[in-house]
Amino acid sequence: MKKIITGLAAVTLFIIFVILGLAGYLGMFSSVAVTQKSAGPYLLVYEKFTGPYSETGPVQMKLYESLKTDGIETFRGFGIYLSDPEKVPASELRSEVGCIIEAKDYAKVKALSGRYSVKNFEKEDCVYAEFPIKNNLSYIAGVMTVYPALGNYIKKNGLTDRTGYSMEIYDIPAKKITYLFPLIK
């Protein structure tokens, strides 16, 4: 019986170390550098989505594939999250998700304007942070790590003049997620 308990304890410790190691690899124990800086401008092709933020990925991928079919290759996705998940039920969360268009493809997008929702994200002063993309779990780890750091920075610096939404930019070539809280001008 003692051997079974010792074995279970060893397996449990091993699992804990694996989980902690993975969390460390993803950057969950790293400090997050939060600053204020300008972001944009960006030309955005997007779709509106209502529902859990965790379900926006397939909407974004569908739009990415559609743009690719139309000869527009994008390297950065985004999500603009309009609702506060701490105050709004998951089924009612509002967002706009899509792709950031590269300058070389602006004319192509304008020619296809009837097929896509397009808008400009003007240059904005933002509370800003970055998080590395190491694998698909990075998107979850980033939310768990970066949003508390952003919230602490905003509180510490008395920045109550936010627009009320957040934006995440998924920069695949740079392997990073940029988190933005635009400030009111």
Backbone torsions as a table, in degrees:
resi	resn	phi	psi	omega
1	MET	NA	-39.1	-179.7
2	LYS	-63.8	-36.7	178.9
3	LYS	-65.5	-37.7	179.0
4	ILE	-65.3	-45.9	180.0
5	ILE	-64.2	-42.3	178.1
6	THR	-63.2	-42.7	177.8
7	GLY	-62.6	-45.4	178.1
8	LEU	-62.5	-40.2	178.2
9	ALA	-63.3	-41.0	179.5
10	ALA	-65.4	-43.9	178.8
11	VAL	-63.5	-43.2	179.4
12	THR	-61.5	-45.8	178.0
13	LEU	-61.9	-41.2	178.3
14	PHE	-60.3	-45.7	179.8
15	ILE	-62.6	-41.9	179.0
16	ILE	-62.3	-44.4	179.6
17	PHE	-64.6	-38.0	177.5
18	VAL	-63.7	-45.6	179.8
19	ILE	-63.1	-45.7	178.7
20	LEU	-64.0	-39.0	177.7
21	GLY	-63.3	-43.9	178.2
22	LEU	-63.5	-43.8	178.6
23	ALA	-61.2	-41.1	177.3
24	GLY	-64.9	-43.6	177.9
25	TYR	-59.2	-40.3	-179.2
26	LEU	-73.0	-15.3	178.2
27	GLY	99.3	12.8	-176.1
28	MET	-69.6	-17.7	179.1
29	PHE	-103.2	0.8	178.9
30	SER	-81.6	151.4	175.2
31	SER	-77.3	148.3	-178.6
32	VAL	-104.4	124.8	177.9
33	ALA	-83.5	113.3	178.9
34	VAL	-108.9	131.8	-179.8
35	THR	-138.0	178.1	169.7
36	GLN	-114.0	129.8	177.3
37	LYS	-161.2	170.3	179.5
38	SER	-84.6	146.5	175.5
39	ALA	-135.3	146.9	179.5
40	GLY	100.2	-177.2	-0.4
41	PRO	-78.7	156.3	178.2
42	TYR	-134.1	144.0	169.7
43	LEU	-97.9	120.6	-173.3
44	LEU	-111.2	132.8	167.9
45	VAL	-109.0	127.1	-169.0
46	TYR	-147.8	168.0	169.0
47	GLU	-129.2	143.7	174.2
48	LYS	-79.9	145.2	-179.2
49	PHE	-141.0	137.0	173.8
50	THR	-120.9	125.4	-179.4
51	GLY	144.4	-173.7	-177.8
52	PRO	-58.3	135.4	179.3
53	TYR	-59.3	-28.7	-179.5
54	SER	-66.7	-11.7	-179.0
55	GLU	-102.6	12.0	-178.4
56	THR	-81.4	-21.2	-177.7
57	GLY	-54.1	-50.4	179.3
58	PRO	-62.3	-33.3	177.6
59	VAL	-64.5	-44.6	179.4
60	GLN	-63.9	-43.4	-179.8
61	MET	-65.0	-38.7	177.9
62	LYS	-61.9	-42.8	178.8
63	LEU	-66.6	-42.1	177.4
64	TYR	-57.4	-47.5	-179.8
65	GLU	-64.1	-38.6	178.4
66	SER	-64.2	-44.2	177.4
67	LEU	-62.1	-41.5	179.8
68	LYS	-61.1	-41.6	177.3
69	THR	-61.1	-32.7	179.1
70	ASP	-86.7	10.2	176.5
71	GLY	81.4	19.8	179.8
72	ILE	-115.7	109.7	179.6
73	GLU	-97.3	129.2	179.3
74	THR	-117.8	154.5	-177.6
75	PHE	-122.2	-7.8	-178.9
76	ARG	-131.2	127.7	172.8
77	GLY	-101.1	171.9	178.0
78	PHE	-153.2	162.3	170.2
79	GLY	-139.5	129.5	171.5
80	ILE	-107.3	117.3	-173.7
81	TYR	-104.9	108.9	-168.8
82	LEU	-89.8	-20.0	-176.5
83	SER	-111.0	152.4	176.9
84	ASP	-88.7	113.0	-177.1
85	PRO	-65.1	-12.8	176.1
86	GLU	-83.5	-13.6	-177.0
87	LYS	-119.3	-17.0	-173.9
88	VAL	-118.2	134.4	176.8
89	PRO	-58.4	145.7	-176.6
90	ALA	-53.2	-38.7	-177.8
91	SER	-68.6	-14.1	-177.9
92	GLU	-110.9	4.5	179.5
93	LEU	-65.3	134.7	-179.0
94	ARG	-108.5	138.6	178.1
95	SER	-151.7	165.0	171.9
96	GLU	-127.6	123.4	-176.3
97	VAL	-128.6	148.6	179.7
98	GLY	173.6	-142.7	-173.4
99	CYS	-128.7	147.3	173.6
100	ILE	-92.4	126.3	-175.8
101	ILE	-87.6	136.2	176.6
102	GLU	-75.3	148.9	-175.8
103	ALA	-53.6	-36.8	-178.1
104	LYS	-63.7	-18.9	-177.3
105	ASP	-106.5	7.4	-179.1
106	TYR	-56.5	-44.2	-178.2
107	ALA	-64.6	-39.5	178.6
108	LYS	-61.8	-42.8	-179.5
109	VAL	-64.9	-42.5	179.3
110	LYS	-62.8	-35.4	178.1
111	ALA	-67.7	-24.5	-179.4
112	LEU	-104.1	21.0	-170.7
113	SER	-57.4	-27.5	178.5
114	GLY	-73.4	-19.8	-176.5
115	ARG	-89.3	-23.6	-173.2
116	TYR	-129.9	151.5	169.5
117	SER	-84.1	126.8	-175.4
118	VAL	-130.1	139.4	173.4
119	LYS	-153.0	162.0	177.3
120	ASN	-97.1	137.8	167.7
121	PHE	-104.1	105.0	-176.9
122	GLU	-70.6	164.1	177.1
123	LYS	-59.6	125.8	-175.3
124	GLU	-129.7	145.3	168.7
125	ASP	-78.9	131.3	-173.0
126	CYS	-138.7	155.7	160.5
127	VAL	-82.6	130.9	-162.8
128	TYR	-134.2	137.6	173.6
129	ALA	-150.9	158.4	178.2
130	GLU	-127.1	155.0	177.9
131	PHE	-144.7	138.4	-177.3
132	PRO	-73.3	146.8	171.5
133	ILE	-99.1	113.5	177.9
134	LYS	-108.8	-31.9	175.0
135	ASN	-165.4	-173.5	-176.4
136	ASN	-63.5	-24.0	177.7
137	LEU	-71.5	-15.4	179.6
138	SER	-60.8	-31.1	-178.4
139	TYR	-67.4	-37.5	177.5
140	ILE	-75.2	-45.5	179.9
141	ALA	-60.7	-37.9	179.0
142	GLY	-61.7	-45.4	179.0
143	VAL	-60.6	-44.4	-176.9
144	MET	-70.3	-26.8	-175.8
145	THR	-96.8	-45.2	-170.7
146	VAL	-80.9	-43.3	-175.9
147	TYR	-60.0	-41.1	174.8
148	PRO	-61.1	-39.1	179.2
149	ALA	-65.5	-41.0	177.0
150	LEU	-62.7	-44.2	179.5
151	GLY	-61.3	-42.4	178.2
152	ASN	-63.7	-41.6	179.7
153	TYR	-62.9	-45.2	-179.3
154	ILE	-61.9	-44.8	-179.9
155	LYS	-65.3	-47.0	-178.3
156	LYS	-60.8	-35.3	-176.4
157	ASN	-99.7	8.7	176.4
158	GLY	60.6	35.9	-177.0
159	LEU	-91.4	72.2	179.6
160	THR	-86.4	-3.8	-177.2
161	ASP	-93.4	49.7	177.7
162	ARG	-89.1	160.9	-179.7
163	THR	-74.0	-18.3	179.8
164	GLY	97.6	-1.9	176.5
165	TYR	-127.1	163.6	175.1
166	SER	-123.5	158.1	177.7
167	MET	-130.9	136.6	173.5
168	GLU	-117.8	133.8	176.7
169	ILE	-114.6	125.1	-177.7
170	TYR	-102.1	95.3	-175.6
171	ASP	-93.0	97.8	-173.9
172	ILE	-67.3	-47.8	179.6
173	PRO	-61.9	-37.1	-179.3
174	ALA	-83.9	-7.0	-179.9
175	LYS	53.4	52.1	178.9
176	LYS	-149.6	155.4	172.6
177	ILE	-111.4	129.0	175.5
178	THR	-103.8	131.8	179.5
179	TYR	-110.5	128.2	-177.4
180	LEU	-127.2	133.9	167.1
181	PHE	-116.6	96.5	-179.7
182	PRO	-62.5	142.7	179.0
183	LEU	-100.1	149.1	177.6
184	ILE	-72.2	137.7	-179.2
185	LYS	-77.6	NA	NA
